[in-house]
């Protein structure tokens, strides 16, 4: 089944401070920063290139959690790769959902347009500074 061009299946959030160790049969272990994360996959900033549809093993770690997952490479671009998780455990999925829920409740937009813009801009500035 080809997943390229498919719509995202889950809400994603910025993953500031999250890191991944990527290993595959074709290359040695590579470290990457995770730009965003969902229960369905992630975008990893790395200079390494991976073949589309290839499987990679990820060790993802943050101050909140750490887990291993196999993923498929959906996209390569000049800044990194997009992956879809293949074998995420239910307990890990629940932990990620809890983190997403906490993030969304923290950044819940206020009623005014000015406040909404401020919340969105802050998230992107935070993300840009970490890159």
FIZA-264605 format. One record per atom (N, C-alpha, C): residue in three letters; x, y, z. Coordinates in steps of 0.05 Angstrom, whole numbers, padded with zeros to 5 digits, always signed. Example, Ala and Ser with C-alpha at 12.3 -4.5 7.8 and 13.67 -1.06 7.14 Angstrom:
2
ALA+00264-00114+00156 ALA+00246-00090+00156 ALA+00264-00066+00156 SER+00257-00045+00142 SER+00273-00021+00143 SER+00258+00001+00157 
***
This chain:
131
UNK+00017-00024+00000 UNK+00000+00000+00000 UNK+00018+00025+00000 UNK+00014+00043-00019 UNK+00029+00068-00020 UNK+00015+00088-00002 UNK+00031+00102+00014 UNK+00020+00121+00032 UNK+00027+00150+00025 UNK+00043+00153+00003 UNK+00051+00180-00005 UNK+00027+00196-00013 UNK+00026+00221-00005 UNK+00004+00238-00012 UNK-00021+00233+00004 UNK-00020+00214+00022 UNK-00043+00208+00039 UNK-00046+00230+00060 UNK-00071+00235+00068 UNK-00076+00255+00089 UNK-00066+00245+00115 UNK-00058+00264+00132 UNK-00049+00257+00159 UNK-00073+00244+00174 UNK-00066+00224+00190 UNK-00087+00210+00205 UNK-00089+00220+00233 UNK-00070+00236+00243 UNK-00070+00244+00271 UNK-00061+00273+00274 UNK-00068+00285+00296 UNK-00059+00312+00302 UNK-00030+00311+00309 UNK-00015+00331+00299 UNK+00014+00332+00305 UNK+00019+00357+00321 UNK+00040+00356+00337 UNK+00049+00378+00353 UNK+00079+00382+00350 UNK+00089+00407+00356 UNK+00118+00411+00356 UNK+00130+00393+00377 UNK+00153+00383+00372 UNK+00167+00365+00391 UNK+00194+00377+00398 UNK+00193+00400+00411 UNK+00217+00414+00419 UNK+00233+00399+00440 UNK+00258+00394+00434 UNK+00275+00379+00452 UNK+00275+00349+00449 UNK+00258+00339+00431 UNK+00257+00310+00426 UNK+00279+00302+00406 UNK+00291+00279+00410 UNK+00312+00270+00392 UNK+00306+00241+00384 UNK+00318+00233+00362 UNK+00315+00206+00352 UNK+00342+00195+00343 UNK+00345+00169+00348 UNK+00368+00155+00337 UNK+00356+00137+00315 UNK+00366+00141+00290 UNK+00355+00127+00267 UNK+00374+00105+00258 UNK+00364+00081+00255 UNK+00381+00060+00245 UNK+00366+00045+00222 UNK+00381+00037+00202 UNK+00370+00022+00180 UNK+00391+00003+00169 UNK+00383-00015+00153 UNK+00401-00034+00141 UNK+00422-00021+00123 UNK+00415+00002+00111 UNK+00432+00015+00091 UNK+00452+00035+00103 UNK+00448+00044+00127 UNK+00467+00064+00137 UNK+00472+00060+00167 UNK+00493+00074+00177 UNK+00499+00072+00205 UNK+00479+00089+00221 UNK+00479+00087+00247 UNK+00461+00102+00263 UNK+00465+00132+00259 UNK+00442+00146+00258 UNK+00442+00175+00254 UNK+00426+00188+00276 UNK+00435+00210+00286 UNK+00419+00225+00306 UNK+00403+00246+00291 UNK+00379+00252+00300 UNK+00361+00271+00288 UNK+00345+00286+00309 UNK+00337+00311+00303 UNK+00319+00325+00320 UNK+00291+00320+00309 UNK+00272+00317+00327 UNK+00244+00313+00319 UNK+00231+00340+00318 UNK+00220+00347+00295 UNK+00207+00373+00291 UNK+00179+00372+00300 UNK+00164+00352+00292 UNK+00137+00348+00301 UNK+00131+00318+00304 UNK+00109+00313+00319 UNK+00103+00286+00327 UNK+00073+00282+00329 UNK+00064+00258+00322 UNK+00037+00250+00326 UNK+00037+00221+00333 UNK+00013+00209+00338 UNK+00012+00181+00342 UNK+00016+00165+00316 UNK+00015+00179+00294 UNK+00018+00166+00268 UNK+00046+00167+00257 UNK+00062+00187+00265 UNK+00089+00189+00254 UNK+00102+00214+00264 UNK+00124+00222+00250 UNK+00140+00245+00258 UNK+00155+00256+00234 UNK+00164+00281+00238 UNK+00183+00293+00218 UNK+00209+00297+00233 UNK+00231+00285+00222 UNK+00257+00286+00234 UNK+00276+00302+00218 UNK+00289+00321+00231 UNK+00309+00338+00218 UNK+00336+00323+00218 UNK+00346+00316+00194 UNK+00371+00302+00191 UNK+00382+00307+00164 UNK+00409+00307+00162 UNK+00421+00310+00136 UNK+00423+00284+00120 UNK+00419+00262+00135 UNK+00420+00235+00122 UNK+00396+00232+00104 UNK+00399+00218+00082 UNK+00377+00212+00063 UNK+00370+00182+00066 UNK+00344+00177+00064 UNK+00335+00149+00065 UNK+00316+00145+00041 UNK+00317+00121+00031 UNK+00301+00114+00008 UNK+00272+00114+00015 UNK+00255+00125-00003 UNK+00226+00124+00002 UNK+00216+00096+00006 UNK+00197+00092+00023 UNK+00185+00066+00029 UNK+00204+00047+00044 UNK+00228+00057+00051 UNK+00246+00039+00067 UNK+00238+00040+00096 UNK+00244+00019+00110 UNK+00238+00017+00139 UNK+00262+00026+00155 UNK+00257+00041+00176 UNK+00278+00050+00194 UNK+00269+00044+00222 UNK+00289+00039+00239 UNK+00283+00035+00268 UNK+00291+00060+00282 UNK+00272+00069+00299 UNK+00276+00094+00314 UNK+00277+00089+00344 UNK+00295+00103+00357 UNK+00294+00105+00386 UNK+00289+00134+00392 UNK+00265+00140+00401 UNK+00256+00167+00406 UNK+00258+00173+00435 UNK+00269+00196+00442 UNK+00272+00203+00470 UNK+00268+00233+00475 UNK+00256+00238+00498 UNK+00251+00265+00507 UNK+00253+00265+00538 UNK+00249+00287+00550 UNK+00248+00288+00579 UNK+00223+00275+00590 UNK+00202+00271+00572 UNK+00177+00259+00581 UNK+00175+00229+00577 UNK+00189+00219+00556 UNK+00186+00191+00550 UNK+00208+00182+00531 UNK+00210+00156+00528 UNK+00229+00144+00509 UNK+00216+00118+00499 UNK+00219+00113+00472 UNK+00208+00089+00461 UNK+00222+00081+00435 UNK+00218+00056+00427 UNK+00228+00045+00402 UNK+00204+00041+00384 UNK+00208+00046+00358 UNK+00187+00041+00338 UNK+00200+00037+00311 UNK+00187+00020+00295 UNK+00195+00017+00267 UNK+00177+00036+00251 UNK+00189+00048+00230 UNK+00174+00068+00214 UNK+00181+00064+00185 UNK+00164+00075+00168 UNK+00169+00075+00139 UNK+00173+00104+00130 UNK+00193+00108+00113 UNK+00200+00135+00103 UNK+00180+00143+00082 UNK+00165+00165+00087 UNK+00145+00175+00068 UNK+00156+00197+00050 UNK+00176+00213+00061 UNK+00185+00236+00045 UNK+00213+00243+00054 UNK+00230+00251+00035 UNK+00256+00263+00039 UNK+00254+00292+00029 UNK+00266+00310+00044 UNK+00269+00337+00033 UNK+00296+00348+00043 UNK+00303+00372+00036 UNK+00330+00382+00044 UNK+00335+00384+00074 UNK+00313+00384+00090 UNK+00317+00387+00118 UNK+00314+00362+00134 UNK+00302+00341+00123 UNK+00298+00317+00138 UNK+00279+00297+00124 UNK+00267+00280+00141 UNK+00249+00259+00131 UNK+00223+00258+00147 UNK+00202+00251+00133 UNK+00176+00246+00146 UNK+00172+00215+00147 UNK+00164+00206+00170 UNK+00160+00177+00174 UNK+00132+00171+00185 UNK+00123+00147+00179 UNK+00098+00138+00191 UNK+00105+00114+00209 UNK+00095+00114+00233 UNK+00100+00092+00252 UNK+00085+00067+00243 UNK+00099+00044+00246 UNK+00086+00019+00238 UNK+00078+00002+00261 UNK+00092+00002+00283 UNK+00087-00016+00305 UNK+00087-00003+00332 UNK+00074+00020+00334 UNK+00072+00034+00360 UNK+00055+00019+00379 UNK+00065+00014+00403 UNK+00050-00001+00423 UNK+00027+00017+00433 UNK+00006+00004+00444 UNK-00017+00018+00455 UNK-00009+00036+00478 UNK+00009+00027+00495 UNK+00017+00043+00518 UNK+00032+00068+00508 UNK+00050+00065+00488 UNK+00064+00088+00477 UNK+00044+00107+00463 UNK+00026+00096+00448 UNK+00005+00113+00435 UNK-00010+00129+00455 UNK-00018+00116+00477 UNK-00033+00130+00499 UNK-00016+00152+00511 UNK+00010+00147+00515 UNK+00027+00168+00527 UNK+00030+00191+00508 UNK+00033+00186+00482 UNK+00035+00208+00462 UNK+00009+00224+00462 UNK-00014+00210+00462 UNK-00040+00224+00462 UNK-00042+00242+00487 UNK-00033+00233+00509 UNK-00034+00249+00534 UNK-00017+00274+00531 UNK+00007+00271+00519 UNK+00025+00294+00515 UNK+00012+00314+00495 UNK+00000+00303+00474 UNK-00014+00320+00454 UNK-00037+00335+00467 UNK-00052+00321+00483 UNK-00075+00333+00497 UNK-00066+00356+00515 UNK-00044+00351+00530 UNK-00034+00372+00548 UNK-00024+00396+00532 UNK-00010+00391+00509 UNK-00001+00413+00492 UNK-00024+00429+00481 UNK-00044+00415+00471 UNK-00067+00429+00459 UNK-00083+00445+00480 UNK-00085+00435+00504 UNK-00100+00450+00525 UNK-00084+00475+00533 UNK-00057+00473+00532 UNK-00040+00496+00539 UNK-00041+00517+00518 UNK-00044+00510+00493 UNK-00043+00529+00471 UNK-00071+00534+00459 UNK-00092+00528+00475 UNK-00119+00532+00466 UNK-00123+00562+00459 UNK-00131+00568+00434 UNK-00134+00596+00426 UNK-00155+00610+00442 UNK-00150+00635+00447 UNK-00169+00653+00461 UNK-00189+00663+00440 UNK-00208+00679+00449 UNK-00229+00687+00432 UNK-00221+00709+00412 UNK-00201+00725+00419 UNK-00194+00747+00400 UNK-00175+00738+00379 UNK-00176+00750+00356 UNK-00158+00743+00333 UNK-00130+00749+00341 UNK-00125+00772+00355 UNK-00098+00779+00363 UNK-00085+00758+00380 UNK-00100+00748+00399 UNK-00090+00727+00417 UNK-00085+00701+00402 UNK-00103+00694+00383 UNK-00099+00670+00367 UNK-00073+00672+00352 UNK-00068+00694+00339 UNK-00043+00698+00324 UNK-00019+00696+00342 UNK-00021+00707+00365 UNK+00002+00706+00384 UNK+00008+00678+00392 UNK-00012+00662+00398 UNK-00007+00634+00405 UNK+00006+00618+00383 UNK-00004+00622+00358 UNK+00007+00607+00335 UNK+00035+00616+00330 UNK+00040+00643+00331 UNK+00067+00653+00325 UNK+00087+00644+00346 UNK+00079+00644+00371 UNK+00097+00634+00392 UNK+00106+00606+00387 UNK+00088+00589+00379 UNK+00095+00561+00374 UNK+00116+00558+00352 UNK+00112+00574+00330 UNK+00131+00573+00308 UNK+00158+00585+00315 UNK+00157+00607+00330 UNK+00183+00619+00339 UNK+00198+00600+00356 UNK+00184+00587+00374 UNK+00197+00567+00392 UNK+00210+00546+00375 UNK+00195+00536+00355 UNK+00205+00515+00338 UNK+00229+00524+00322 UNK+00228+00548+00311 UNK+00249+00559+00294 UNK+00275+00562+00310 UNK+00272+00571+00335 UNK+00296+00575+00352 UNK+00310+00549+00358 UNK+00295+00528+00360 UNK+00307+00502+00366 UNK+00320+00489+00342 UNK+00313+00497+00318 UNK+00324+00486+00294 UNK+00352+00494+00292 
***
